[in-house]
Amino acid sequence: MNVDSFIVVTGPKTDIWLVKTVAALLVAVSITLMASTYTLRVSREICILAIFTSLNLVIIDMYYSLSGTISDIYHMDVAPEVIFAVSAFVLFPET
């Protein structure tokens, strides 16, 4: 992870350990979601993970960017996250 280029795009950070922790968690979630695509069945747990991870990122991005805590560049993340959450909701199994 190149923290310097991340900071150039998103603005200065005081807690680099937190940036790296969030990145590591998002990598873990992403690998789990990608691994789940190799099965023919979409589980409720995977849909829940996808929906709530996406919506949490939307809420955090919007709240902290609108309050001026983080850069407005984070608004660019909102539309793809909403699309991802809606897609996971559409795939949510009924049984």
C-alpha positions in Angstrom: 0.0 0.0 0.0 1.4 3.3 -1.0 0.3 5.7 1.8 2.0 8.7 0.2 -0.1 8.6 -3.0 -3.2 7.9 -1.0 -2.5 11.0 1.1 -1.9 13.1 -2.1 -5.3 12.2 -3.4 -7.4 12.2 -0.2 -5.6 14.8 2.0 -3.4 14.7 5.1 -3.9 12.0 7.7 -2.8 12.0 11.3 -3.3 8.3 12.1 -1.6 6.3 9.4 -2.1 3.1 11.5 -5.9 3.7 11.1 -5.6 4.1 7.3 -3.7 0.8 7.1 -6.2 -1.0 9.5 -9.2 0.1 7.4 -7.4 -0.9 4.2 -6.6 -4.4 5.7 -10.2 -4.9 6.7 -11.5 -3.9 3.3 -9.0 -6.3 1.6 -10.3 -9.1 3.9 -14.0 -8.2 3.0 -13.1 -8.0 -0.7 -11.4 -11.3 -0.8 -14.3 -12.9 1.0 -16.8 -11.4 -1.5 -14.7 -12.5 -4.5 -14.3 -16.0 -3.1 -18.0 -16.3 -2.7 -18.5 -15.8 -6.5 -17.1 -19.2 -7.1 -20.1 -20.9 -5.7 -23.5 -21.3 -7.4 -25.3 -20.2 -4.3 -25.3 -16.7 -2.9 -25.7 -16.9 0.9 -27.5 -14.5 3.1 -24.3 -13.9 5.1 -22.4 -12.8 2.0 -25.2 -10.5 0.9 -25.4 -9.0 4.4 -21.6 -8.5 4.5 -21.7 -6.8 1.1 -24.7 -4.6 1.9 -23.6 -3.4 5.3 -20.0 -2.9 4.3 -21.1 -0.7 1.3 -23.7 1.3 3.3 -21.3 1.9 6.2 -18.7 3.3 3.8 -21.4 5.5 2.2 -22.5 6.8 5.6 -18.9 7.4 6.8 -17.8 9.1 3.5 -20.8 11.4 3.4 -20.9 12.3 7.1 -17.2 13.1 7.4 -16.8 14.8 4.0 -19.9 17.0 4.5 -18.6 17.9 8.0 -15.2 18.9 6.5 -13.3 16.2 8.4 -12.2 14.5 5.2 -11.8 15.6 1.6 -14.7 15.8 -0.9 -12.9 13.3 -3.0 -14.6 10.6 -0.9 -17.9 11.6 -2.6 -16.7 9.7 -5.7 -16.9 6.5 -3.7 -20.6 6.9 -2.9 -22.3 6.0 -6.2 -20.4 2.7 -6.7 -21.0 1.7 -3.1 -24.7 2.4 -3.4 -24.8 0.4 -6.7 -22.9 -2.5 -5.0 -25.3 -2.5 -2.0 -28.4 -2.5 -4.2 -26.9 -5.3 -6.4 -26.3 -7.4 -3.3 -29.8 -6.7 -2.0 -31.3 -7.8 -5.4 -29.3 -11.0 -5.1 -30.4 -11.6 -1.5 -31.8 -15.1 -1.2 -35.4 -15.6 -0.3 -35.0 -18.9 1.5 
